[in-house]
Amino acid sequence: MTLHSLSLSSLFHPPNPNPSKTSKIGTSINSSASPSPHMENTQPKKRVAVCGGGVIGVCTAYFLAKKGAAVTLIEKSSVACAASGKAGGFLALDWCDDEAISSLARTSFNLHRSLSDELNGPENYGYRPLTTLSLIVTESQTTSTSTKAASSSSVLPSWVDGPIKSPRTIGSPETTAQVHPKLFTTTLLNKAVNDYGVEVVIGKVERVGVEVEGGRVDSVVLEGGRVIESDSVVLALGPWSGKFEMLSSIFRVYGLKAHSIVVEPKEGASITPHALFLSYFPAGGGKALDPEVYPRPTGEVYVCGMSSEQEVPDNPEEISGDPDSIEVLKRVARTVSSHLAEGEAQVKSEQACFLPCTDDSIPVIGEIPGARGCYVATGHSCWGILNGPATGAALAELVIDGRASILDLSRFSPTRFGLVLPDLFDVENYRHYQVQED
């Protein structure tokens, strides 16, 4: 199966070599875009600047524009260049039912289905239902009798032929699915640009302007001095939220560095749509690891794991995998399946990304206390791809209508931290909140 990119190459520009100047991306798309007839009216459109070109920012921009806002999406590097391009893209309906994000996850899982119908997800970004299995894997040089018995289990697909124990089904095609995260993000943005007039700008957000009288945001200032006047601002900065003083003065967001590889087996057609969640015991002993394996419709197989809290670098393009962690993932791949071993599969990508996490493990979604018209959406951890659509749809309602009806956002509000934005900077008639210097 071949996934179509919908002429999205113009959205993947390298970082601007002169950061003092900003530029639009997707200019070939913008030049052909015209407002949809149903969006034309005599009322001026609400101007919204969405800062961050990952899945959360793109989903928010899409739903805002669909509701009639004039949206500018600002990304400092390239769209989906970080976790939104390097994640696994796994979706689950009910895996968060015992957590605070249960309603968010269920709403978003169903929105993914609707978006797939709208955007031809199976063809354009690899949307498909999955069977999901839990396995115990013990790294070994030999294959035991018990391994052969487990490998013959009716639960296991034939390509999973390693030293497997206790296979069980933990997700069905009704409750688990997948997307290719980068193609999902860029396909949605392409739709937003072409159909709803979203403008995409490459530039680093330097600060947000807040009027002293009324305490309402009125602009976003980019590095180099460009001012984007806005009625509302959405900060969807992922793990870089912790470097933005407007946010870090209220709550902490830290980065969890996660590693992954993408391998392409020679016999890709034999790899069935079964996602694998492993309890993996290394041959040398020690604590069990919890890697994950996701086959994709392209015939590629994504393997991830080996996560740890680390300092988030300023430039997402500078993120690379730690060699030892990458080597462990290669061992996992060849241990789980002979189809994924060296000689039988080619390693196409060795990569890492940072997942945005909060201290209470709950995303932060809502209006920032002390800055009217300024909203935040961050801290989605490993569920960012899953929860992007519902986050974006709910925020769009909050910004345009004053309340979210698709989802109760009160549990996610930044007011839960009990802090109000302090007066950090006084510059004539504005308070400016800016990115912290490293």
N, C-alpha and C positions, 0 to 999 in steps of 0.2 A: 504493500500500500504506500502511496506517495502523498505526503501532506503538502498542500499548497501554501505558499507564503503570501499570496494576495499582493504581490508587488511591494513588499514591505522593506526592501533593502535600503530605501532612503531613510528609514527610521533607525538604522544602526550605524550612526556616524561615530568615529573616534572622538575623544575629547577635544574640545576647541583648543588649538595650540596657543591662542591668545585669549586667556580667560577674561580679559577686560572687555572683550566684545562678545556679544551673544548673537546667535543666529537661529533661524527657524529650521526645523527638520521636517522632512516630508513635504518639501515645497511643491513637488510635482503633484502631490495629493491635494494640498491646499489650493493650488491654482485652479483645480477643476471642481472644487467643492462649491456648492451653492446651498443656501438655506432651504430646508424642507418646506414645502408650501404650508403645512399645518403649523409651522413655527412662526409664520409671519403675523405680526400684530402691531398695533399702534403703541403698545407699552414698551418702554425701553427695557432691554434685557438686563438682568442682574449680572454684573461682572464678577466672575469668580476666578481667582488664581489658585491653581492646585499645584503645590510644590512637591515633586517626587514622581518619577516616571516608572515606578514599580507597579505591581499588580494592584495594590491598594489605591494609589493615585490614579491609575488609568481607569479602574472601575468607578471611582468617584467622579472623574471627569466625564466618563461616558453617561452615567445616570444624571448628572447635573445638566449636561448639554441636552439630553433627551427630554428633560423637563423645561427646556427653554432658556437656560442660562448661557451667557457668552463666556466661554471657558478658555483660559490660557493654562496649558500644562507646562510646567517648568521642570526640566531635568538637567542636572549639571554634567552628566557624562553621556550616556546613551540609554535608550528605553530598554528596560528589563535586563540591565547589564549585571545586576547582582543576584540576590536570592530569587527574584522573579524569573530569572533566566536559567538558573542552575539548580532549582529545587526539583523534587521528584514529581510533583503534580498529582499526588494521591488525594482522593476525595472520599470522605466517609460521612454517611448520614447520621449515625447514632453513636459514634465512638466517644463523643463528648457529653453524653446524656447525664453523667454524674458530675459535671463540671458547670461552672458559671457561664460558659460559652455555648451551652446546649442549644438554646433557641437560635443563636447566631449561626451555628453549624448546620442545623436542620434547614433553616431558611435559605442559607447559601447553597447547600447541596441541591436543593430543588431549583434555585435560580440557575445553577450551572446547567441543569437539564434544559431549562427554558432557553438559555442563551445558546446552547448547542443546537437546538431546533432553529433558532433565529439566524445563527451564523454558520450553519452547516459544520458544526464542530467535528464530527468524525473525519471529514475530509480536510478541514483547514487547520485544526490543531490537535488531532488525535484523541478527541473525546470518545471514551468507550467504557462500558461497565466492566467490572472485574470480579473474579473470584479471588478471595484473599485468604492465605493460609498462614498458620503459625507453625514453626518448625524448630526443633532442637538439632543443632549441628555441632558435632565434635570433630575438630580438625585432627586428621590422622593420616598416616602413610599407607595404611591398609584398609581394606573393606571388610567389615566383620559380617558374620551371619545375620545378626540383628539388623544390620544396615540393609542387606539384601531384602529382608522381610519387609522393612519399612518402605523400601523403594518400590515394592510391588503393591503398595497400598493403593486402593482405588481413588483415594483423595489426591495423590500426587500425580502431576503430569509427568510424562515420560522423560522430559528434558531435565528434571530435577533428579539426578542419579548419584548424588554424593552420600556421605555418611549421615543420613537423616533419621531422627527418632521423633516419635509422638506428633506426627502431622495431624492438624485439625483445621477445619474451616472456621474462620472468624469473620468473614464478610462474603456476601453474595452479590451477584450482579444488580440486585435491587438496592443494596446498601453501600456498595463501594464502587468507585469509578476512577478514571484518571484523565488528565489532560497533559499535553506538552506545555509547560508553563510559559516558556518564552513565546511560542506561537499563539497561545491563548491571549497573552497580554497584548501582543502587537496586532493580532486580528481584531480585538476589541477596540484598540486605539484607532486602527484604520477605519473601522466603522464610524467611530466618533468624529474623526476628521472629515471623512467623505460625506456623511449623512447629516451631521449636526454642527459642523463648522468649528470644531475644536482647533485651536492654534497650539502648536508645539514649539517651545522655545528652548534652546540649549543655553544654559547659563547657571551660574552658582548663586543661590539665594544668599545675600549678605545680611539683609535685615527686613523686618516687617515694620511698617509705619503705623503708629496708633495715635489718633488724635487725642490731645489732652482733654479737650472738652467732650465729654461723652464716652471717652475711652474706647472708641471704635476704630477698627483697622481701616486704612484707606489706601494702602499700597504695599507692593513688594519691591524692594530695591535689589538689583542684581550687582554682582561684582563688576566693576567697570562703570557703574553709575546709572544704568538704565532703570527707569521707574515704571512699573506696571501698576497703574491705578486700578483699584479693586474695591468692590462693595463687600466682598467676603474673601477670606483666605483659608485654604485647607493645607495643613502641614502633614504630609504623608511621607515622612523621611526615613522610615524603617529604622535600622540600627543607628543611622546618623542623627536620629532625634536627640541622642545623648550629647551631641556636639552643638545643639542649638539652645542657646541660653534661655530663650523664651519658654522652652519645654523643660530643660534640666533644672530650672529653678523651682519647678513644681513636683516633678517625679523623675525617677531614674529609668532609663532604658539602656540595657547593655547588650552586647553582641555575643551570640553563641556561634562559634566558628564550626561549620559542618563541612565535611568532605564528601566528594562523590567522584565516581568514574562512569563513563559511558563506553560500553563495549559493543562491538558489532560481530556477532557470530557468523560463521560461514553458512550455517543452516538456519538462518533467521526465521524461515517459515515454520520451523518445528517448535519455535518458542511460543507457547500458548499464553493467553491473557490471565496469568496467575501472579498476583503480587505476593511476595514472601516477606514475612516478619520473623526474624531469626533470634534465637538465643544461641549464641555462637561461642563455643568453648575452644580457645586456642590450644594448639598442641603443647605449648610450653607451660600450660596451667595459668592460673590467675583468674581474675573476675571475668564472667561472661560478658560478651559484647552484644550489642543489639542492632546489627546492620539490617538494611532493608533492600529488597531487590524488586525492581519494577520493569518488566518487559514493556516495550512500546510498540505501537502498530507499525512503525518503520522497520521493525526487526532488530532495533537496538535494545540493549538492556542497561538500565540505570541502576547503579549500586551505591548506597550512601551509608554514612555513619561516622564514627570517630569525631565526636563533638566536644568542644571545651570552650569556656568563657575566655575571650581574649580581647585585647584592645582593638577597636575598629579603626582601620586606617582611613585617612581623609579621602583618598582616591579609590573608588571601587575597582578601577582598572588595575590596581596594583595588588589585588588579592590573589594569592596562589595557594595551592595545597601544600601541606607539610609532607615531605617525601615518605616518612615512616607511616603516616596515616594512609596515604595513597597505596603503599605496598600492602598494608593489611587488607584493604578493600579488594585488591587484586587476588590475594589469597582466599578471601571469602568467595569471590566469584568462581574461582576454579575448584574450590572445595564443594560448593553447592552443586555445580554442574560441569561435566566434562565439556559441554558445548561452549562454556565461557572461559576455558583454559587457554594459555598461550599456545599458538599454533592452530587453534580452532576458532579463535576470535581475535579481533583487532581492537586495541584500546584507542578509542577516538578522542576522549577527553579525560583529563585529570584536573580537577577543579575544587574550589572551596567557595563558600559564601558565608555571610553573617546573618543569623536569624535575630530579629529584634525581640527582646524579652523584657518583661517587667518583673518587679520583685514579688508581686502577688499572682503572677502567671495569668493575668487577665488583660486583654487589649485595652487601650485607652482610645475612646471614640467619643467625641463631643466637643462642645464649645469650651474654650479655655477661659477659666474664671479670671476676670480682670481685663479681658480683651474682647469686647463685643465684636462679633462677626469673624472671629478667628477660631478655626476648628482644628482638631488633631485626630489622626487615625494612625496608630502605631502599636507595636507590642504584640503582634499576632503569632510570634514564635514559629513553630513548624506548621501551623495551620493557615498561613497567609494566602496560599493559592485557593484553598477551600473557602475561606471566609471573605475573600476579596469582594465578590459580587454583593453579598448582603451588607457588608460594611459600606460599600459605595452607594448602594440604593438607599440605605437608611440615612447616610450623611446628606445625600442629595435632598431628601425630604426635609431633614432638619434645617438645611441652609435655605431652601426655597420656601417651604411651608411653615417653618417654625417648630415643627415636631415630626418625629418619625412614626409612621403608622405600620410599616412593614415589620418593625422590630422595636422592642422596648430597649432603648439605649441607656437607661438610667444606671444599670449595673456597670456600664463601661465608662461613665462620665469621669473626666479628670477632677471633678469636684470631690471625688471620694478620697483624695489625698489631703483634703482639708486646708489647702494652701491657695492663696490668691496671688496672681502675678504681681510681683513687687515693682516699684518704680526703679528701673535699672539705669535708664539713661534719659536725660532731659536735654533736648536740642531744640531751642526756640519753641515752636508750637507742637513738637512731636516727641513722643517717647519711642526710641528705636530699640528693637530687640534683635540681636544678631548672633551669628555663628561664633562660637568660642574658638580662639586660636589654639592650635596644638602646642 
